[in-house]
Amino acid sequence: MLKSILLGISLVCLSAPSATAPASSDTVRAGFVKDRPAAVNMAKDGIRVESYRFARAMRGGANPFKMGDGPSMVFDVTGDGTVQKDFGIAVALFDASGRLVGAGTGHHKGKLDAGKKEEVTVEFENVNQDVHHAATVFMTIETER
């Protein structure tokens, strides 16, 4: 029960692309792949999420603006439709026992042009201490209609 409540809360956190446009969404549940790019078959209204890669937390490094970055997932997204679309991505990560270990959202700034490819980063801020224990990922894409 708690798992479904937390998943619902994390997915509601997804920023609606427009306050007035009705939204449409698609959700995928899969095993979480940490060590290599993972294919994703998720699409809605001309926006296709093709793959993701997990980016572990950065500690230190040469760029002082990157110090302390938390873990994130970087999604490869393509505008497969014929018109520009606004969209957002929500992610919830669960460990093998079903405990929520990470949640975050990401979006493209503005609308994604048809035929264009972009990377969208979903950062796991605040709730990320046990992300390395993640076994299952729930991913949702929401688009304007």
Secondary structure as GFF3:
##gff-version 3
##sequence-region A 1 145
A	DSSP	alpha_helix	2	12	.	.	.	ID=ss1
A	DSSP	beta_strand	23	31	.	.	.	ID=ss2
A	DSSP	beta_strand	38	44	.	.	.	ID=ss3
A	DSSP	beta_strand	47	55	.	.	.	ID=ss4
A	DSSP	beta_strand	72	79	.	.	.	ID=ss5
A	DSSP	beta_strand	87	94	.	.	.	ID=ss6
A	DSSP	beta_strand	100	107	.	.	.	ID=ss7
A	DSSP	beta_strand	117	123	.	.	.	ID=ss8
A	DSSP	three_ten_helix	131	133	.	.	.	ID=ss9
A	DSSP	beta_strand	136	144	.	.	.	ID=ss10
###
